[in-house]
């Protein structure tokens, strides 16, 4: 009987070890999208993908230009924002670490000068 109980506990510990090993390490990425004047950009679309161009994800900024990607696998990611017909530059190789929160700021380009003069 003791042998059976000992075997049961060994199997239980092995199962626990496998379950702990199978967990995926995750972290959080938060940030802000700012316009060329440093003002927050609300309702911008923020795209994040692995630095290998895989697993694309998107979210939107809130009224204060903030965004959040929670519980993502550790690794390196590239991000950019889209708002009002313009894209920010890519911010590359942002590292998400296990159990940590990484912060990044994305900057939108200045608005293109679309004024023109009509001559008679």
N, C-alpha and C positions, 0 to 999 in steps of 0.2 A: 504494500500500500504506500509506504514512504517513497519507494522507487517511482511509482506512478505520479505522486504529487511532485516529486523533484523534476520529473520529465515534463510535467505540465508547466511548471514555473519556468523551466528552460525555454520551452516553446513560446511561452508568453513573452519572455524577455527578448527572444529573437524577433518575434513579431513587432514588438515595440521599437527595436533597433531599426528594422526595415522601414517602419512608418516614419520615424524621425528622419532617416536618410532620404526618404522619398519627398519630404517637404521641399517646396520650391522657395528659395530666398526671394523676398520681395521688398520693395521700397516705394517711396512716394516722390513725385515730382510736382512742384508747385511753381507758379510764376505769374508774371504780369506782362501785359502787352501795352506798350506806350507809343504814342504818335511822335512825330518829329520834334514837337515842342515839349515832350515829356509828360503829356496828359494821358491818363488811362483810356484805353480803347474798349468800349463795351461791345458785346455781341460779335467779337472777332472769332473766327474759327482757328483753333490751334491744332496742328497736325503733328503727331509724333510717330516715328518709326525707328526700328533698330538701325544702327549705323550701316547695316548691310542692306537696307531698303526693304526689310520685311516687317510683318505685323503692324501695318498702319493703324493708328487710332486717332480719333479726333474728339475735341470738346469745344465748348464756347466759353468766352470770358463773361464774367458777371458785370454789373454796372460800374465796378471799380477797376475793370481790366484784368481781374485775377482769373486764373484757371488752375485746375488740379487733375493730375493723373494718379490715382491711388492704387496701391497694391500691384505694381508692375514688377516683372522679373528683373533681377539685377542685371546690369549690363550697360552698354553705351547706346544712346539714342540721339537722333537728329530731330530738331523741331523747327517749325516756322509757323507764322500766323498769316491769315488772310482777312482783310477787311476793306470795304469800300473799293473793291476792284484792284487792290494792291496786295502784293506778298511782301513779307519781311524777308530778309536774308535768312538762310538756314543757319541755325546754331548747331554745330556738329559736336559729336562725341561727348554729350552730357552724360555723366555717369550716375546711374541709380545704384545705391548701396543698400544692402540688406538692413532692414529696420530703421533706415535713415530717411530724412526728407531733404531732397535737393531742390534748390531754388534757382530760377533762371529768369532773366528779363529779355523779352523780344522787342525790337524797335522797328516800327513801321517806317518806310521811307517818306521823305517829304512829298507832299502832294505835287503832282506834275503841274507845271504852269500851262494852262490850257487857254490862256488869253491870246487873242489874235486881233489884227486890225484889218478892216475891210476898206479898200481904197475905192473911191467912186470912179 
